[in-house]
C-alpha cells in the first residue's frame, strides 16, 4: 500500500495510490459509499496513530471497491490532484542521522570521522514540503545550499526502550526525504539545527509505502540526480547503523510516537564532497529515487 496526502481544490485528504501510480482512491469517499460513514481520519498522522485498525479498514475497503462495477468513481487521476508531503506538518522535529554511510563521512572529513555511535540532529517541522514543491534558495543567508537523499522511516507504534529485534514492529512505513542543508550555516553555528532547518529544506514524499511492501529497509538502492546528473548512488546495505539500531538507540530514553519521522542518513556524493564543491543553484532540479518507494522531485527557487 502507498498512502498519499493530496489536495483537490480546497479539500485535503488521505488516499491510496494504485499499483500503476496513476490514480488515487479517496478513502473517506469510498468508505462513505460502502458503509454510509466517513470512518477514516482526515489526516495522515491520525491514520498512522490508528495503527493496524487503519490498515485493516483500508484492506476491507479495497476488497469492496474491487467488486464494484462503478469502482472508477472512487478514484482520482493523479494528475488532477496536488500531492502534498505525506505528513504535511510533523508533530515534532524530524530525527536525522548524520554520517551513516562511511564514504559520506570520509568525503566530508576522513576515516577518523566515521562515527562509533549513532549521530543525531533534528530539523524543524516548518522545513517540510511536498513533492514538486519549490525549495527556497535562501540566498540572503547561504551560498552553500546542498542536497542529501535519504530513506525516511515513519514510526507507527508508540514505544520506549525498544529492543533491536522488535524495532521494525514499530514502523508504519517508509518514504524519501531530501535533507537540504546550508553548509556554511552548519559550519558557522557548529551545531546543525540552523543550517538544517531553513524553511522548505525537508522535501518529503511522494508517498508513504507501508512496511508490508518492504521486507528489508537495509537493502534498498538509493540514487540522487541533479539536473539529470547522477550525484549519489548507493544502497542502504551500506548503513553503518541499520534501521533497527537507530530506532533502538533513539528510543532508549525517549518515547517514539506514531508519525515520528527518522531520516537515516545520506550516501557519498553530496555537493560539498566534490572538488570544487557543487552546491545547488537557482533552478536546479533534484530527483531522489529509492528502490520500492519511488522518486521525489523538487526544484530550487529561481
C-alpha positions as CSV (number, residue, x, y, z in Angstrom):
1,X,0.0,0.0,0.0
2,X,1.2,3.5,-0.9
3,X,-0.5,6.3,1.1
4,X,-0.7,9.9,0.0
5,X,-1.8,13.2,1.3
6,X,-3.4,15.1,-1.6
7,X,-5.3,18.2,-2.3
8,X,-8.0,18.8,-4.9
9,X,-9.4,22.3,-5.0
10,X,-9.9,23.2,-1.3
11,X,-10.0,19.6,0.1
12,X,-7.1,17.8,1.6
13,X,-7.5,14.1,2.0
14,X,-5.7,10.8,2.6
15,X,-5.6,8.5,-0.3
16,X,-4.3,5.1,-1.5
17,X,-2.2,5.1,-4.7
18,X,-2.9,2.3,-7.2
19,X,-0.2,-0.1,-8.3
20,X,0.3,1.7,-11.6
21,X,0.9,5.1,-9.8
22,X,-1.8,6.6,-12.0
23,X,-4.9,7.1,-9.7
24,X,-5.7,7.6,-6.1
25,X,-8.5,6.0,-4.1
26,X,-10.2,8.7,-1.9
27,X,-10.6,6.7,1.2
28,X,-13.3,8.6,3.0
29,X,-15.5,8.9,-0.1
30,X,-15.3,5.2,-0.9
31,X,-15.9,4.3,2.7
32,X,-19.0,6.6,2.8
33,X,-20.3,4.8,-0.2
34,X,-19.7,1.4,1.4
35,X,-21.0,2.0,4.9
36,X,-22.6,5.4,4.9
37,X,-20.0,6.6,7.3
38,X,-16.7,8.5,6.8
39,X,-14.7,6.4,9.3
40,X,-11.3,7.3,8.1
41,X,-9.4,10.1,9.9
42,X,-8.8,13.3,7.9
43,X,-5.0,13.5,8.4
44,X,-2.2,11.1,7.8
45,X,-1.0,11.5,11.4
46,X,-4.3,10.3,12.7
47,X,-4.4,7.4,10.2
48,X,-1.0,6.3,11.4
49,X,-2.0,6.6,15.0
50,X,-4.9,4.3,14.4
51,X,-2.4,1.5,13.7
52,X,-3.4,-1.9,12.4
53,X,-7.1,-0.9,12.7
54,X,-6.5,1.6,9.9
55,X,-4.7,-0.9,7.7
56,X,-7.4,-3.5,8.2
57,X,-10.1,-0.9,7.3
58,X,-8.2,0.0,4.1
59,X,-7.8,-3.7,3.2
60,X,-11.6,-4.3,3.7
61,X,-12.4,-1.1,1.7
62,X,-10.1,-2.1,-1.1
63,X,-11.7,-5.6,-1.4
64,X,-15.1,-4.0,-1.6
65,X,-14.1,-1.4,-4.2
66,X,-12.7,-4.1,-6.4
67,X,-16.1,-5.8,-6.5
68,X,-18.0,-2.7,-7.6
69,X,-18.9,-2.0,-11.2
70,X,-18.5,1.7,-10.7
71,X,-15.2,1.5,-8.9
72,X,-13.6,4.1,-11.1
73,X,-15.9,6.7,-9.5
74,X,-13.9,6.4,-6.2
75,X,-10.6,7.2,-7.8
76,X,-9.0,10.5,-8.9
77,X,-6.4,10.6,-11.7
78,X,-3.1,11.6,-10.1
79,X,-2.7,14.5,-12.5
80,X,-5.9,16.0,-11.1
81,X,-4.6,16.4,-7.6
82,X,-1.6,18.1,-5.9
83,X,0.5,15.7,-3.8
84,X,1.5,17.2,-0.5
85,X,4.1,15.9,1.8
86,X,2.5,12.6,3.2
87,X,2.8,14.2,6.6
88,X,2.5,17.9,5.8
89,X,3.2,19.1,9.3
90,X,5.0,16.7,11.6
91,X,4.0,16.8,15.3
92,X,7.6,17.4,16.3
93,X,11.1,17.7,14.9
94,X,12.4,15.2,12.3
95,X,15.1,12.9,13.7
96,X,18.1,12.9,11.4
97,X,21.0,10.5,11.5
98,X,24.4,12.0,10.4
99,X,27.2,10.2,8.7
100,X,25.5,6.9,8.4
101,X,27.5,5.8,5.3
102,X,31.3,5.5,5.8
103,X,32.0,7.0,2.4
104,X,30.0,10.1,3.2
105,X,31.8,10.6,6.5
106,X,35.1,10.3,4.6
107,X,34.1,12.7,1.8
108,X,33.3,15.4,4.5
109,X,36.4,14.7,6.5
110,X,38.4,11.5,6.9
111,X,38.2,7.9,8.1
112,X,38.5,9.3,11.6
113,X,35.1,10.9,11.1
114,X,33.3,7.6,10.8
115,X,31.1,7.6,14.0
116,X,31.2,4.9,16.6
117,X,27.8,5.7,17.9
118,X,24.6,6.9,16.1
119,X,24.9,10.7,15.5
120,X,21.6,12.5,15.6
121,X,20.4,16.0,14.9
122,X,16.9,17.4,14.1
123,X,15.1,19.5,11.5
124,X,12.1,21.8,12.4
125,X,8.6,20.8,11.3
126,X,8.5,24.0,9.2
127,X,11.1,22.6,6.9
128,X,8.7,20.1,5.3
129,X,7.3,20.5,1.8
130,X,5.9,18.0,-0.6
131,X,6.9,16.6,-4.0
132,X,7.3,19.1,-6.8
133,X,7.2,22.0,-4.4
134,X,9.9,24.7,-4.7
135,X,12.8,24.8,-2.2
136,X,13.6,28.4,-1.3
137,X,17.1,29.4,-2.3
138,X,17.7,31.5,0.9
139,X,20.4,33.4,-1.0
140,X,20.3,36.2,1.7
141,X,21.5,33.6,4.2
142,X,23.6,31.0,2.4
143,X,25.7,30.4,-0.7
144,X,26.3,26.7,0.1
145,X,22.9,25.0,-0.3
146,X,23.4,21.2,-0.6
147,X,21.2,18.1,-1.2
148,X,21.1,14.9,0.8
149,X,18.9,12.0,-0.5
150,X,17.7,9.8,2.4
151,X,15.4,6.9,3.3
152,X,12.9,8.1,5.9
153,X,11.3,5.8,8.4
154,X,7.8,6.6,9.7
155,X,7.1,5.3,13.2
156,X,3.7,3.6,13.6
157,X,3.6,2.4,17.2
158,X,4.5,4.2,20.4
159,X,7.4,2.8,22.3
160,X,10.3,3.4,24.6
161,X,13.4,1.2,25.2
162,X,12.6,-0.7,22.0
163,X,14.6,-3.8,21.5
164,X,16.5,-4.0,18.3
165,X,14.8,-7.3,17.3
166,X,11.4,-5.6,17.8
167,X,12.2,-2.3,16.2
168,X,10.6,-2.9,12.8
169,X,7.3,-3.8,14.6
170,X,7.1,-0.1,15.5
171,X,7.5,1.1,11.9
172,X,4.4,2.2,9.9
173,X,6.2,2.7,6.6
174,X,8.9,4.4,4.5
175,X,9.3,7.4,2.3
176,X,12.0,9.7,0.9
177,X,13.5,12.8,2.5
178,X,15.8,15.4,1.0
179,X,17.9,16.8,3.9
180,X,18.7,20.1,2.1
181,X,21.5,21.8,4.1
182,X,23.1,25.2,4.3
183,X,26.7,24.1,4.7
184,X,28.1,27.5,5.6
185,X,25.5,27.9,8.3
186,X,26.1,24.4,9.5
187,X,29.8,25.3,9.9
188,X,29.3,28.7,11.4
189,X,26.9,27.6,14.1
190,X,28.7,24.4,14.9
191,X,25.5,22.6,15.9
192,X,23.4,21.7,12.9
193,X,20.0,23.0,13.8
194,X,20.0,26.3,11.9
195,X,21.8,25.0,8.9
196,X,19.4,22.1,8.6
197,X,16.1,23.9,9.5
198,X,15.7,26.7,6.9
199,X,12.1,26.8,5.6
200,X,11.3,24.3,2.8
201,X,14.5,22.3,3.3
202,X,12.9,18.9,4.0
203,X,11.1,17.8,0.8
204,X,9.2,14.6,1.8
205,X,7.4,12.0,-0.2
206,X,6.0,11.5,-2.7
207,X,4.0,8.9,-0.5
208,X,4.5,6.5,2.4
209,X,5.0,2.9,1.4
210,X,3.6,0.6,4.1
211,X,6.1,-1.6,5.7
212,X,4.5,-4.8,4.4
213,X,5.8,-3.8,0.9
214,X,9.5,-3.6,2.1
215,X,11.0,-6.7,3.6
216,X,14.3,-5.2,4.4
217,X,14.9,-1.4,4.6
218,X,18.6,-2.1,5.0
219,X,18.9,-3.2,1.4
220,X,17.4,-0.6,-1.0
221,X,19.1,1.1,-3.9
222,X,19.2,4.9,-3.5
223,X,20.1,7.5,-6.2
224,X,20.2,11.3,-6.4
225,X,20.3,13.2,-9.6
226,X,20.9,17.0,-10.0
227,X,19.7,18.3,-13.4
228,X,19.9,14.7,-14.7
229,X,23.5,14.1,-13.4
230,X,23.8,11.2,-11.0
231,X,25.5,12.5,-7.9
232,X,24.6,9.8,-5.3
233,X,24.3,6.1,-6.0
234,X,24.4,3.6,-3.2
235,X,22.4,1.1,-1.2
236,X,21.1,1.2,2.3
237,X,23.0,-2.1,3.0
238,X,26.0,0.3,3.5
239,X,24.4,1.9,6.5
240,X,26.8,2.0,9.5
241,X,23.8,1.8,11.8
242,X,20.8,-0.2,10.4
243,X,17.3,1.0,10.9
244,X,16.7,-1.4,13.8
245,X,19.7,0.0,15.7
246,X,18.7,3.6,15.0
247,X,15.2,3.0,16.4
248,X,16.6,1.2,19.4
249,X,19.1,3.9,20.2
250,X,16.6,6.8,19.8
251,X,14.0,5.1,22.0
252,X,16.4,4.1,24.8
253,X,15.4,7.0,26.9
254,X,13.0,8.9,24.7
255,X,9.5,7.8,23.6
256,X,8.9,7.4,19.9
257,X,5.4,8.1,18.8
258,X,3.2,7.4,15.7
259,X,4.1,9.8,12.9
260,X,7.6,10.4,14.1
261,X,10.0,10.7,11.1
262,X,13.5,9.4,11.1
263,X,15.9,10.3,8.3
264,X,18.5,7.6,8.1
265,X,21.5,9.4,6.6
266,X,22.8,10.2,3.1
267,X,25.4,8.4,1.0
268,X,28.5,9.9,-0.6
269,X,28.1,12.3,-3.4
270,X,26.8,15.5,-1.7
271,X,27.7,18.8,-3.3
272,X,30.2,19.7,-0.6
273,X,32.1,16.4,-1.3
274,X,33.2,17.4,-4.8
275,X,36.4,19.3,-5.6
276,X,35.5,22.0,-6.2
277,X,32.1,21.8,-4.4
278,X,28.9,21.5,-6.5
279,X,26.4,23.5,-4.4
280,X,22.8,23.9,-5.5
281,X,22.0,26.8,-7.8
282,X,18.6,28.6,-8.5
283,X,16.6,26.4,-10.9
284,X,18.4,23.2,-10.1
285,X,16.2,20.1,-10.3
286,X,16.7,17.4,-7.6
287,X,15.5,13.8,-8.1
288,X,15.9,11.2,-5.4
289,X,14.9,7.6,-6.2
290,X,14.7,4.8,-3.7
291,X,14.0,1.2,-4.7
292,X,10.5,0.0,-3.9
293,X,9.4,3.6,-2.9
294,X,9.6,5.9,-5.9
295,X,11.1,9.3,-6.9
296,X,10.9,12.6,-5.0
297,X,11.4,15.6,-7.3
298,X,11.9,19.2,-6.3
299,X,13.5,22.4,-7.7
300,X,15.4,25.2,-6.2
301,X,13.7,28.6,-6.4
302,X,14.9,30.7,-9.4
